[in-house]
Amino acid sequence: MSATLLVVSLGILLLVALAKPLRLLLRFALSAGIGGVLLYLGSSLGLSVGINAWTLLVSGVLGLPGVAGIAALSILL
C-alpha cells in the first residue's frame, strides 16, 4: 500500500515539475504551426516566402509579429 502511495506521489510531483516546460513547448508548436499556415497562405497570395526550419523557428518564438516581420522582409528584399 505504501509503495503505491509513493509511486502516485512521485508521478504527481513529476507532472507538476514538467507542467511549465510542456506548456512552453506546446505554445511554441502552436505558434510555429499557425505561422506556417499564415506563411503558406501568404505564399499562395504572392509573397515569396519559403517555409523552412528558420521561418518556423522565427514564427514559433516571436509569434504573429515574427510572421509579419518575415513578410515585410520578403517584400522589402
mmCIF file of the N, C-alpha and C atoms, coordinates in Angstrom:
data_MODEL
# 
_entry.id   MODEL 
# 
loop_
_atom_site.group_PDB 
_atom_site.id 
_atom_site.type_symbol 
_atom_site.label_atom_id 
_atom_site.label_alt_id 
_atom_site.label_comp_id 
_atom_site.label_asym_id 
_atom_site.label_entity_id 
_atom_site.label_seq_id 
_atom_site.pdbx_PDB_ins_code 
_atom_site.Cartn_x 
_atom_site.Cartn_y 
_atom_site.Cartn_z 
_atom_site.occupancy 
_atom_site.B_iso_or_equiv 
_atom_site.pdbx_formal_charge 
_atom_site.auth_seq_id 
_atom_site.auth_comp_id 
_atom_site.auth_asym_id 
_atom_site.auth_atom_id 
_atom_site.pdbx_PDB_model_num 
ATOM 1   N N  . MET A 1 1  ? 0.814  -1.186 0.000   1.00 0.00 ? 1  MET A N  1 
ATOM 2   C CA . MET A 1 1  ? 0.000  0.000  0.000   1.00 0.00 ? 1  MET A CA 1 
ATOM 3   C C  . MET A 1 1  ? 0.863  1.259  0.000   1.00 0.00 ? 1  MET A C  1 
ATOM 4   N N  . SER A 1 2  ? 1.925  1.248  0.808   1.00 0.00 ? 2  SER A N  1 
ATOM 5   C CA . SER A 1 2  ? 2.784  2.426  0.879   1.00 0.00 ? 2  SER A CA 1 
ATOM 6   C C  . SER A 1 2  ? 3.601  2.598  -0.401  1.00 0.00 ? 2  SER A C  1 
ATOM 7   N N  . ALA A 1 3  ? 3.905  1.501  -1.100  1.00 0.00 ? 3  ALA A N  1 
ATOM 8   C CA . ALA A 1 3  ? 4.629  1.601  -2.364  1.00 0.00 ? 3  ALA A CA 1 
ATOM 9   C C  . ALA A 1 3  ? 3.759  2.279  -3.426  1.00 0.00 ? 3  ALA A C  1 
ATOM 10  N N  . THR A 1 4  ? 2.478  1.957  -3.436  1.00 0.00 ? 4  THR A N  1 
ATOM 11  C CA . THR A 1 4  ? 1.551  2.587  -4.382  1.00 0.00 ? 4  THR A CA 1 
ATOM 12  C C  . THR A 1 4  ? 1.436  4.069  -4.098  1.00 0.00 ? 4  THR A C  1 
ATOM 13  N N  . LEU A 1 5  ? 1.338  4.436  -2.845  1.00 0.00 ? 5  LEU A N  1 
ATOM 14  C CA . LEU A 1 5  ? 1.270  5.836  -2.457  1.00 0.00 ? 5  LEU A CA 1 
ATOM 15  C C  . LEU A 1 5  ? 2.534  6.581  -2.865  1.00 0.00 ? 5  LEU A C  1 
ATOM 16  N N  . LEU A 1 6  ? 3.678  5.944  -2.728  1.00 0.00 ? 6  LEU A N  1 
ATOM 17  C CA . LEU A 1 6  ? 4.943  6.551  -3.127  1.00 0.00 ? 6  LEU A CA 1 
ATOM 18  C C  . LEU A 1 6  ? 5.002  6.765  -4.635  1.00 0.00 ? 6  LEU A C  1 
ATOM 19  N N  . VAL A 1 7  ? 4.565  5.778  -5.405  1.00 0.00 ? 7  VAL A N  1 
ATOM 20  C CA . VAL A 1 7  ? 4.585  5.889  -6.864  1.00 0.00 ? 7  VAL A CA 1 
ATOM 21  C C  . VAL A 1 7  ? 3.632  6.979  -7.338  1.00 0.00 ? 7  VAL A C  1 
ATOM 22  N N  . VAL A 1 8  ? 2.447  7.034  -6.754  1.00 0.00 ? 8  VAL A N  1 
ATOM 23  C CA . VAL A 1 8  ? 1.473  8.065  -7.124  1.00 0.00 ? 8  VAL A CA 1 
ATOM 24  C C  . VAL A 1 8  ? 1.998  9.452  -6.765  1.00 0.00 ? 8  VAL A C  1 
ATOM 25  N N  . SER A 1 9  ? 2.593  9.581  -5.603  1.00 0.00 ? 9  SER A N  1 
ATOM 26  C CA . SER A 1 9  ? 3.153  10.867 -5.180  1.00 0.00 ? 9  SER A CA 1 
ATOM 27  C C  . SER A 1 9  ? 4.282  11.317 -6.102  1.00 0.00 ? 9  SER A C  1 
ATOM 28  N N  . LEU A 1 10 ? 5.155  10.399 -6.468  1.00 0.00 ? 10 LEU A N  1 
ATOM 29  C CA . LEU A 1 10 ? 6.245  10.743 -7.393  1.00 0.00 ? 10 LEU A CA 1 
ATOM 30  C C  . LEU A 1 10 ? 5.704  11.102 -8.773  1.00 0.00 ? 10 LEU A C  1 
ATOM 31  N N  . GLY A 1 11 ? 4.667  10.421 -9.220  1.00 0.00 ? 11 GLY A N  1 
ATOM 32  C CA . GLY A 1 11 ? 4.046  10.741 -10.501 1.00 0.00 ? 11 GLY A CA 1 
ATOM 33  C C  . GLY A 1 11 ? 3.450  12.132 -10.508 1.00 0.00 ? 11 GLY A C  1 
ATOM 34  N N  . ILE A 1 12 ? 2.782  12.503 -9.423  1.00 0.00 ? 12 ILE A N  1 
ATOM 35  C CA . ILE A 1 12 ? 2.206  13.849 -9.321  1.00 0.00 ? 12 ILE A CA 1 
ATOM 36  C C  . ILE A 1 12 ? 3.310  14.896 -9.287  1.00 0.00 ? 12 ILE A C  1 
ATOM 37  N N  . LEU A 1 13 ? 4.364  14.645 -8.543  1.00 0.00 ? 13 LEU A N  1 
ATOM 38  C CA . LEU A 1 13 ? 5.500  15.579 -8.499  1.00 0.00 ? 13 LEU A CA 1 
ATOM 39  C C  . LEU A 1 13 ? 6.145  15.744 -9.873  1.00 0.00 ? 13 LEU A C  1 
ATOM 40  N N  . LEU A 1 14 ? 6.255  14.660 -10.614 1.00 0.00 ? 14 LEU A N  1 
ATOM 41  C CA . LEU A 1 14 ? 6.832  14.720 -11.956 1.00 0.00 ? 14 LEU A CA 1 
ATOM 42  C C  . LEU A 1 14 ? 5.959  15.548 -12.891 1.00 0.00 ? 14 LEU A C  1 
ATOM 43  N N  . LEU A 1 15 ? 4.647  15.355 -12.825 1.00 0.00 ? 15 LEU A N  1 
ATOM 44  C CA . LEU A 1 15 ? 3.742  16.144 -13.663 1.00 0.00 ? 15 LEU A CA 1 
ATOM 45  C C  . LEU A 1 15 ? 3.788  17.624 -13.318 1.00 0.00 ? 15 LEU A C  1 
ATOM 46  N N  . VAL A 1 16 ? 3.869  17.932 -12.040 1.00 0.00 ? 16 VAL A N  1 
ATOM 47  C CA . VAL A 1 16 ? 3.959  19.335 -11.617 1.00 0.00 ? 16 VAL A CA 1 
ATOM 48  C C  . VAL A 1 16 ? 5.273  19.948 -12.087 1.00 0.00 ? 16 VAL A C  1 
ATOM 49  N N  . ALA A 1 17 ? 6.353  19.188 -11.997 1.00 0.00 ? 17 ALA A N  1 
ATOM 50  C CA . ALA A 1 17 ? 7.665  19.697 -12.406 1.00 0.00 ? 17 ALA A CA 1 
ATOM 51  C C  . ALA A 1 17 ? 7.746  19.914 -13.916 1.00 0.00 ? 17 ALA A C  1 
ATOM 52  N N  . LEU A 1 18 ? 7.063  19.083 -14.697 1.00 0.00 ? 18 LEU A N  1 
ATOM 53  C CA . LEU A 1 18 ? 7.128  19.190 -16.156 1.00 0.00 ? 18 LEU A CA 1 
ATOM 54  C C  . LEU A 1 18 ? 6.021  20.045 -16.752 1.00 0.00 ? 18 LEU A C  1 
ATOM 55  N N  . ALA A 1 19 ? 5.127  20.591 -15.940 1.00 0.00 ? 19 ALA A N  1 
ATOM 56  C CA . ALA A 1 19 ? 3.983  21.335 -16.462 1.00 0.00 ? 19 ALA A CA 1 
ATOM 57  C C  . ALA A 1 19 ? 4.425  22.582 -17.232 1.00 0.00 ? 19 ALA A C  1 
ATOM 58  N N  . LYS A 1 20 ? 5.317  23.382 -16.672 1.00 0.00 ? 20 LYS A N  1 
ATOM 59  C CA . LYS A 1 20 ? 5.717  24.619 -17.333 1.00 0.00 ? 20 LYS A CA 1 
ATOM 60  C C  . LYS A 1 20 ? 6.523  24.360 -18.610 1.00 0.00 ? 20 LYS A C  1 
ATOM 61  N N  . PRO A 1 21 ? 7.522  23.473 -18.608 1.00 0.00 ? 21 PRO A N  1 
ATOM 62  C CA . PRO A 1 21 ? 8.233  23.210 -19.861 1.00 0.00 ? 21 PRO A CA 1 
ATOM 63  C C  . PRO A 1 21 ? 7.331  22.632 -20.956 1.00 0.00 ? 21 PRO A C  1 
ATOM 64  N N  . LEU A 1 22 ? 6.398  21.771 -20.572 1.00 0.00 ? 22 LEU A N  1 
ATOM 65  C CA . LEU A 1 22 ? 5.480  21.220 -21.571 1.00 0.00 ? 22 LEU A CA 1 
ATOM 66  C C  . LEU A 1 22 ? 4.556  22.294 -22.120 1.00 0.00 ? 22 LEU A C  1 
ATOM 67  N N  . ARG A 1 23 ? 4.110  23.210 -21.258 1.00 0.00 ? 23 ARG A N  1 
ATOM 68  C CA . ARG A 1 23 ? 3.266  24.307 -21.701 1.00 0.00 ? 23 ARG A CA 1 
ATOM 69  C C  . ARG A 1 23 ? 4.022  25.199 -22.688 1.00 0.00 ? 23 ARG A C  1 
ATOM 70  N N  . LEU A 1 24 ? 5.286  25.481 -22.403 1.00 0.00 ? 24 LEU A N  1 
ATOM 71  C CA . LEU A 1 24 ? 6.099  26.302 -23.311 1.00 0.00 ? 24 LEU A CA 1 
ATOM 72  C C  . LEU A 1 24 ? 6.320  25.588 -24.646 1.00 0.00 ? 24 LEU A C  1 
ATOM 73  N N  . LEU A 1 25 ? 6.566  24.298 -24.598 1.00 0.00 ? 25 LEU A N  1 
ATOM 74  C CA . LEU A 1 25 ? 6.774  23.533 -25.819 1.00 0.00 ? 25 LEU A CA 1 
ATOM 75  C C  . LEU A 1 25 ? 5.510  23.488 -26.663 1.00 0.00 ? 25 LEU A C  1 
ATOM 76  N N  . LEU A 1 26 ? 4.368  23.288 -26.033 1.00 0.00 ? 26 LEU A N  1 
ATOM 77  C CA . LEU A 1 26 ? 3.113  23.263 -26.775 1.00 0.00 ? 26 LEU A CA 1 
ATOM 78  C C  . LEU A 1 26 ? 2.774  24.637 -27.351 1.00 0.00 ? 26 LEU A C  1 
ATOM 79  N N  . ARG A 1 27 ? 3.082  25.689 -26.602 1.00 0.00 ? 27 ARG A N  1 
ATOM 80  C CA . ARG A 1 27 ? 2.834  27.048 -27.116 1.00 0.00 ? 27 ARG A CA 1 
ATOM 81  C C  . ARG A 1 27 ? 3.726  27.346 -28.322 1.00 0.00 ? 27 ARG A C  1 
ATOM 82  N N  . PHE A 1 28 ? 4.987  26.918 -28.250 1.00 0.00 ? 28 PHE A N  1 
ATOM 83  C CA . PHE A 1 28 ? 5.901  27.100 -29.375 1.00 0.00 ? 28 PHE A CA 1 
ATOM 84  C C  . PHE A 1 28 ? 5.405  26.340 -30.601 1.00 0.00 ? 28 PHE A C  1 
ATOM 85  N N  . ALA A 1 29 ? 4.978  25.094 -30.394 1.00 0.00 ? 29 ALA A N  1 
ATOM 86  C CA . ALA A 1 29 ? 4.491  24.286 -31.515 1.00 0.00 ? 29 ALA A CA 1 
ATOM 87  C C  . ALA A 1 29 ? 3.235  24.893 -32.131 1.00 0.00 ? 29 ALA A C  1 
ATOM 88  N N  . LEU A 1 30 ? 2.349  25.416 -31.302 1.00 0.00 ? 30 LEU A N  1 
ATOM 89  C CA . LEU A 1 30 ? 1.135  26.045 -31.811 1.00 0.00 ? 30 LEU A CA 1 
ATOM 90  C C  . LEU A 1 30 ? 1.471  27.312 -32.596 1.00 0.00 ? 30 LEU A C  1 
ATOM 91  N N  . SER A 1 31 ? 2.369  28.131 -32.077 1.00 0.00 ? 31 SER A N  1 
ATOM 92  C CA . SER A 1 31 ? 2.771  29.355 -32.782 1.00 0.00 ? 31 SER A CA 1 
ATOM 93  C C  . SER A 1 31 ? 3.465  29.033 -34.100 1.00 0.00 ? 31 SER A C  1 
ATOM 94  N N  . ALA A 1 32 ? 4.325  28.021 -34.101 1.00 0.00 ? 32 ALA A N  1 
ATOM 95  C CA . ALA A 1 32 ? 5.016  27.637 -35.329 1.00 0.00 ? 32 ALA A CA 1 
ATOM 96  C C  . ALA A 1 32 ? 4.029  27.088 -36.351 1.00 0.00 ? 32 ALA A C  1 
ATOM 97  N N  . GLY A 1 33 ? 3.055  26.316 -35.895 1.00 0.00 ? 33 GLY A N  1 
ATOM 98  C CA . GLY A 1 33 ? 2.047  25.775 -36.808 1.00 0.00 ? 33 GLY A CA 1 
ATOM 99  C C  . GLY A 1 33 ? 1.185  26.859 -37.423 1.00 0.00 ? 33 GLY A C  1 
ATOM 100 N N  . ILE A 1 34 ? 0.719  27.781 -36.603 1.00 0.00 ? 34 ILE A N  1 
ATOM 101 C CA . ILE A 1 34 ? -0.092 28.887 -37.121 1.00 0.00 ? 34 ILE A CA 1 
ATOM 102 C C  . ILE A 1 34 ? 0.752  29.768 -38.032 1.00 0.00 ? 34 ILE A C  1 
ATOM 103 N N  . GLY A 1 35 ? 2.000  30.004 -37.662 1.00 0.00 ? 35 GLY A N  1 
ATOM 104 C CA . GLY A 1 35 ? 2.892  30.791 -38.516 1.00 0.00 ? 35 GLY A CA 1 
ATOM 105 C C  . GLY A 1 35 ? 3.137  30.120 -39.851 1.00 0.00 ? 35 GLY A C  1 
ATOM 106 N N  . GLY A 1 36 ? 3.302  28.796 -39.842 1.00 0.00 ? 36 GLY A N  1 
ATOM 107 C CA . GLY A 1 36 ? 3.484  28.065 -41.096 1.00 0.00 ? 36 GLY A CA 1 
ATOM 108 C C  . GLY A 1 36 ? 2.265  28.163 -41.994 1.00 0.00 ? 36 GLY A C  1 
ATOM 109 N N  . VAL A 1 37 ? 1.085  28.078 -41.410 1.00 0.00 ? 37 VAL A N  1 
ATOM 110 C CA . VAL A 1 37 ? -0.148 28.205 -42.200 1.00 0.00 ? 37 VAL A CA 1 
ATOM 111 C C  . VAL A 1 37 ? -0.259 29.607 -42.769 1.00 0.00 ? 37 VAL A C  1 
ATOM 112 N N  . LEU A 1 38 ? 0.040  30.629 -41.963 1.00 0.00 ? 38 LEU A N  1 
ATOM 113 C CA . LEU A 1 38 ? -0.018 32.005 -42.462 1.00 0.00 ? 38 LEU A CA 1 
ATOM 114 C C  . LEU A 1 38 ? 1.008  32.256 -43.553 1.00 0.00 ? 38 LEU A C  1 
ATOM 115 N N  . LEU A 1 39 ? 2.206  31.702 -43.400 1.00 0.00 ? 39 LEU A N  1 
ATOM 116 C CA . LEU A 1 39 ? 3.218  31.865 -44.444 1.00 0.00 ? 39 LEU A CA 1 
ATOM 117 C C  . LEU A 1 39 ? 2.811  31.144 -45.722 1.00 0.00 ? 39 LEU A C  1 
ATOM 118 N N  . TYR A 1 40 ? 2.169  29.982 -45.567 1.00 0.00 ? 40 TYR A N  1 
ATOM 119 C CA . TYR A 1 40 ? 1.677  29.256 -46.742 1.00 0.00 ? 40 TYR A CA 1 
ATOM 120 C C  . TYR A 1 40 ? 0.593  30.066 -47.448 1.00 0.00 ? 40 TYR A C  1 
ATOM 121 N N  . LEU A 1 41 ? -0.319 30.645 -46.684 1.00 0.00 ? 41 LEU A N  1 
ATOM 122 C CA . LEU A 1 41 ? -1.358 31.481 -47.288 1.00 0.00 ? 41 LEU A CA 1 
ATOM 123 C C  . LEU A 1 41 ? -0.747 32.708 -47.957 1.00 0.00 ? 41 LEU A C  1 
ATOM 124 N N  . GLY A 1 42 ? 0.277  33.279 -47.335 1.00 0.00 ? 42 GLY A N  1 
ATOM 125 C CA . GLY A 1 42 ? 0.966  34.414 -47.951 1.00 0.00 ? 42 GLY A CA 1 
ATOM 126 C C  . GLY A 1 42 ? 1.664  34.015 -49.231 1.00 0.00 ? 42 GLY A C  1 
ATOM 127 N N  . SER A 1 43 ? 2.221  32.821 -49.272 1.00 0.00 ? 43 SER A N  1 
ATOM 128 C CA . SER A 1 43 ? 2.878  32.341 -50.492 1.00 0.00 ? 43 SER A CA 1 
ATOM 129 C C  . SER A 1 43 ? 1.866  32.142 -51.609 1.00 0.00 ? 43 SER A C  1 
ATOM 130 N N  . SER A 1 44 ? 0.685  31.670 -51.259 1.00 0.00 ? 44 SER A N  1 
ATOM 131 C CA . SER A 1 44 ? -0.332 31.473 -52.295 1.00 0.00 ? 44 SER A CA 1 
ATOM 132 C C  . SER A 1 44 ? -0.903 32.797 -52.762 1.00 0.00 ? 44 SER A C  1 
ATOM 133 N N  . LEU A 1 45 ? -0.737 33.867 -51.987 1.00 0.00 ? 45 LEU A N  1 
ATOM 134 C CA . LEU A 1 45 ? -1.219 35.185 -52.382 1.00 0.00 ? 45 LEU A CA 1 
ATOM 135 C C  . LEU A 1 45 ? -0.149 36.029 -53.065 1.00 0.00 ? 45 LEU A C  1 
ATOM 136 N N  . GLY A 1 46 ? 1.046  35.496 -53.218 1.00 0.00 ? 46 GLY A N  1 
ATOM 137 C CA . GLY A 1 46 ? 2.064  36.222 -53.961 1.00 0.00 ? 46 GLY A CA 1 
ATOM 138 C C  . GLY A 1 46 ? 3.328  36.551 -53.196 1.00 0.00 ? 46 GLY A C  1 
ATOM 139 N N  . LEU A 1 47 ? 3.377  36.355 -51.900 1.00 0.00 ? 47 LEU A N  1 
ATOM 140 C CA . LEU A 1 47 ? 4.623  36.585 -51.166 1.00 0.00 ? 47 LEU A CA 1 
ATOM 141 C C  . LEU A 1 47 ? 5.597  35.464 -51.477 1.00 0.00 ? 47 LEU A C  1 
ATOM 142 N N  . SER A 1 48 ? 6.835  35.814 -51.671 1.00 0.00 ? 48 SER A N  1 
ATOM 143 C CA . SER A 1 48 ? 7.829  34.786 -51.968 1.00 0.00 ? 48 SER A CA 1 
ATOM 144 C C  . SER A 1 48 ? 8.579  34.416 -50.688 1.00 0.00 ? 48 SER A C  1 
ATOM 145 N N  . VAL A 1 49 ? 7.902  33.701 -49.817 1.00 0.00 ? 49 VAL A N  1 
ATOM 146 C CA . VAL A 1 49 ? 8.474  33.288 -48.538 1.00 0.00 ? 49 VAL A CA 1 
ATOM 147 C C  . VAL A 1 49 ? 8.575  31.774 -48.533 1.00 0.00 ? 49 VAL A C  1 
ATOM 148 N N  . GLY A 1 50 ? 9.779  31.280 -48.301 1.00 0.00 ? 50 GLY A N  1 
ATOM 149 C CA . GLY A 1 50 ? 9.952  29.840 -48.193 1.00 0.00 ? 50 GLY A CA 1 
ATOM 150 C C  . GLY A 1 50 ? 9.631  29.381 -46.782 1.00 0.00 ? 50 GLY A C  1 
ATOM 151 N N  . ILE A 1 51 ? 8.945  28.273 -46.684 1.00 0.00 ? 51 ILE A N  1 
ATOM 152 C CA . ILE A 1 51 ? 8.620  27.722 -45.374 1.00 0.00 ? 51 ILE A CA 1 
ATOM 153 C C  . ILE A 1 51 ? 9.678  26.671 -45.056 1.00 0.00 ? 51 ILE A C  1 
ATOM 154 N N  . ASN A 1 52 ? 10.571 27.029 -44.150 1.00 0.00 ? 52 ASN A N  1 
ATOM 155 C CA . ASN A 1 52 ? 11.645 26.121 -43.756 1.00 0.00 ? 52 ASN A CA 1 
ATOM 156 C C  . ASN A 1 52 ? 11.835 26.188 -42.247 1.00 0.00 ? 52 ASN A C  1 
ATOM 157 N N  . ALA A 1 53 ? 12.864 25.561 -41.752 1.00 0.00 ? 53 ALA A N  1 
ATOM 158 C CA . ALA A 1 53 ? 13.076 25.493 -40.311 1.00 0.00 ? 53 ALA A CA 1 
ATOM 159 C C  . ALA A 1 53 ? 13.296 26.879 -39.701 1.00 0.00 ? 53 ALA A C  1 
ATOM 160 N N  . TRP A 1 54 ? 13.990 27.754 -40.406 1.00 0.00 ? 54 TRP A N  1 
ATOM 161 C CA . TRP A 1 54 ? 14.274 29.079 -39.854 1.00 0.00 ? 54 TRP A CA 1 
ATOM 162 C C  . TRP A 1 54 ? 13.028 29.934 -39.756 1.00 0.00 ? 54 TRP A C  1 
ATOM 163 N N  . THR A 1 55 ? 12.193 29.916 -40.792 1.00 0.00 ? 55 THR A N  1 
ATOM 164 C CA . THR A 1 55 ? 10.975 30.720 -40.734 1.00 0.00 ? 55 THR A CA 1 
ATOM 165 C C  . THR A 1 55 ? 10.006 30.178 -39.683 1.00 0.00 ? 55 THR A C  1 
ATOM 166 N N  . LEU A 1 56 ? 9.954  28.859 -39.535 1.00 0.00 ? 56 LEU A N  1 
ATOM 167 C CA . LEU A 1 56 ? 9.100  28.287 -38.498 1.00 0.00 ? 56 LEU A CA 1 
ATOM 168 C C  . LEU A 1 56 ? 9.659  28.571 -37.104 1.00 0.00 ? 56 LEU A C  1 
ATOM 169 N N  . LEU A 1 57 ? 10.977 28.607 -36.968 1.00 0.00 ? 57 LEU A N  1 
ATOM 170 C CA . LEU A 1 57 ? 11.591 28.951 -35.694 1.00 0.00 ? 57 LEU A CA 1 
ATOM 171 C C  . LEU A 1 57 ? 11.267 30.390 -35.311 1.00 0.00 ? 57 LEU A C  1 
ATOM 172 N N  . VAL A 1 58 ? 11.384 31.295 -36.272 1.00 0.00 ? 58 VAL A N  1 
ATOM 173 C CA . VAL A 1 58 ? 11.066 32.701 -36.006 1.00 0.00 ? 58 VAL A CA 1 
ATOM 174 C C  . VAL A 1 58 ? 9.597  32.861 -35.659 1.00 0.00 ? 58 VAL A C  1 
ATOM 175 N N  . SER A 1 59 ? 8.721  32.214 -36.418 1.00 0.00 ? 59 SER A N  1 
ATOM 176 C CA . SER A 1 59 ? 7.298  32.345 -36.133 1.00 0.00 ? 59 SER A CA 1 
ATOM 177 C C  . SER A 1 59 ? 6.923  31.655 -34.830 1.00 0.00 ? 59 SER A C  1 
ATOM 178 N N  . GLY A 1 60 ? 7.619  30.595 -34.460 1.00 0.00 ? 60 GLY A N  1 
ATOM 179 C CA . GLY A 1 60 ? 7.347  29.921 -33.199 1.00 0.00 ? 60 GLY A CA 1 
ATOM 180 C C  . GLY A 1 60 ? 7.797  30.724 -31.997 1.00 0.00 ? 60 GLY A C  1 
ATOM 181 N N  . VAL A 1 61 ? 8.923  31.389 -32.107 1.00 0.00 ? 61 VAL A N  1 
ATOM 182 C CA . VAL A 1 61 ? 9.453  32.166 -30.983 1.00 0.00 ? 61 VAL A CA 1 
ATOM 183 C C  . VAL A 1 61 ? 8.762  33.526 -30.884 1.00 0.00 ? 61 VAL A C  1 
ATOM 184 N N  . LEU A 1 62 ? 8.599  34.209 -32.022 1.00 0.00 ? 62 LEU A N  1 
ATOM 185 C CA . LEU A 1 62 ? 8.065  35.568 -31.997 1.00 0.00 ? 62 LEU A CA 1 
ATOM 186 C C  . LEU A 1 62 ? 6.559  35.651 -32.227 1.00 0.00 ? 62 LEU A C  1 
ATOM 187 N N  . GLY A 1 63 ? 5.965  34.597 -32.741 1.00 0.00 ? 63 GLY A N  1 
ATOM 188 C CA . GLY A 1 63 ? 4.520  34.607 -32.968 1.00 0.00 ? 63 GLY A CA 1 
ATOM 189 C C  . GLY A 1 63 ? 4.125  35.428 -34.171 1.00 0.00 ? 63 GLY A C  1 
ATOM 190 N N  . LEU A 1 64 ? 2.981  36.086 -34.075 1.00 0.00 ? 64 LEU A N  1 
ATOM 191 C CA . LEU A 1 64 ? 2.456  36.874 -35.187 1.00 0.00 ? 64 LEU A CA 1 
ATOM 192 C C  . LEU A 1 64 ? 3.374  38.025 -35.601 1.00 0.00 ? 64 LEU A C  1 
ATOM 193 N N  . PRO A 1 65 ? 4.015  38.744 -34.664 1.00 0.00 ? 65 PRO A N  1 
ATOM 194 C CA . PRO A 1 65 ? 4.975  39.767 -35.099 1.00 0.00 ? 65 PRO A CA 1 
ATOM 195 C C  . PRO A 1 65 ? 6.145  39.188 -35.906 1.00 0.00 ? 65 PRO A C  1 
ATOM 196 N N  . GLY A 1 66 ? 6.560  37.973 -35.589 1.00 0.00 ? 66 GLY A N  1 
ATOM 197 C CA . GLY A 1 66 ? 7.616  37.328 -36.366 1.00 0.00 ? 66 GLY A CA 1 
ATOM 198 C C  . GLY A 1 66 ? 7.176  37.019 -37.779 1.00 0.00 ? 66 GLY A C  1 
ATOM 199 N N  . VAL A 1 67 ? 5.940  36.554 -37.932 1.00 0.00 ? 67 VAL A N  1 
ATOM 200 C CA . VAL A 1 67 ? 5.403  36.280 -39.264 1.00 0.00 ? 67 VAL A CA 1 
ATOM 201 C C  . VAL A 1 67 ? 5.288  37.579 -40.058 1.00 0.00 ? 67 VAL A C  1 
ATOM 202 N N  . ALA A 1 68 ? 4.828  38.636 -39.392 1.00 0.00 ? 68 ALA A N  1 
ATOM 203 C CA . ALA A 1 68 ? 4.727  39.941 -40.063 1.00 0.00 ? 68 ALA A CA 1 
ATOM 204 C C  . ALA A 1 68 ? 6.115  40.444 -40.465 1.00 0.00 ? 68 ALA A C  1 
ATOM 205 N N  . GLY A 1 69 ? 7.107  40.224 -39.612 1.00 0.00 ? 69 GLY A N  1 
ATOM 206 C CA . GLY A 1 69 ? 8.473  40.638 -39.948 1.00 0.00 ? 69 GLY A CA 1 
ATOM 207 C C  . GLY A 1 69 ? 9.033  39.862 -41.125 1.00 0.00 ? 69 GLY A C  1 
ATOM 208 N N  . ILE A 1 70 ? 8.764  38.572 -41.170 1.00 0.00 ? 70 ILE A N  1 
ATOM 209 C CA . ILE A 1 70 ? 9.220  37.763 -42.312 1.00 0.00 ? 70 ILE A CA 1 
ATOM 210 C C  . ILE A 1 70 ? 8.550  38.233 -43.591 1.00 0.00 ? 70 ILE A C  1 
ATOM 211 N N  . ALA A 1 71 ? 7.250  38.528 -43.524 1.00 0.00 ? 71 ALA A N  1 
ATOM 212 C CA . ALA A 1 71 ? 6.529  39.018 -44.692 1.00 0.00 ? 71 ALA A CA 1 
ATOM 213 C C  . ALA A 1 71 ? 7.074  40.365 -45.134 1.00 0.00 ? 71 ALA A C  1 
ATOM 214 N N  . ALA A 1 72 ? 7.350  41.252 -44.174 1.00 0.00 ? 72 ALA A N  1 
ATOM 215 C CA . ALA A 1 72 ? 7.879  42.569 -44.510 1.00 0.00 ? 72 ALA A CA 1 
ATOM 216 C C  . ALA A 1 72 ? 9.266  42.459 -45.135 1.00 0.00 ? 72 ALA A C  1 
ATOM 217 N N  . LEU A 1 73 ? 10.093 41.565 -44.603 1.00 0.00 ? 73 LEU A N  1 
ATOM 218 C CA . LEU A 1 73 ? 11.420 41.367 -45.196 1.00 0.00 ? 73 LEU A CA 1 
ATOM 219 C C  . LEU A 1 73 ? 11.335 40.800 -46.607 1.00 0.00 ? 73 LEU A C  1 
ATOM 220 N N  . SER A 1 74 ? 10.374 39.930 -46.848 1.00 0.00 ? 74 SER A N  1 
ATOM 221 C CA . SER A 1 74 ? 10.256 39.367 -48.198 1.00 0.00 ? 74 SER A CA 1 
ATOM 222 C C  . SER A 1 74 ? 9.790  40.421 -49.185 1.00 0.00 ? 74 SER A C  1 
ATOM 223 N N  . ILE A 1 75 ? 8.989  41.362 -48.717 1.00 0.00 ? 75 ILE A N  1 
ATOM 224 C CA . ILE A 1 75 ? 8.545  42.442 -49.602 1.00 0.00 ? 75 ILE A CA 1 
ATOM 225 C C  . ILE A 1 75 ? 9.681  43.421 -49.857 1.00 0.00 ? 75 ILE A C  1 
ATOM 226 N N  . LEU A 1 76 ? 10.432 43.772 -48.809 1.00 0.00 ? 76 LEU A N  1 
ATOM 227 C CA . LEU A 1 76 ? 11.499 44.746 -48.942 1.00 0.00 ? 76 LEU A CA 1 
ATOM 228 C C  . LEU A 1 76 ? 12.722 44.213 -49.672 1.00 0.00 ? 76 LEU A C  1 
ATOM 229 N N  . LEU A 1 77 ? 13.005 42.945 -49.480 1.00 0.00 ? 77 LEU A N  1 
ATOM 230 C CA . LEU A 1 77 ? 14.199 42.379 -50.112 1.00 0.00 ? 77 LEU A CA 1 
ATOM 231 C C  . LEU A 1 77 ? 13.780 41.710 -51.371 1.00 0.00 ? 77 LEU A C  1 
# 
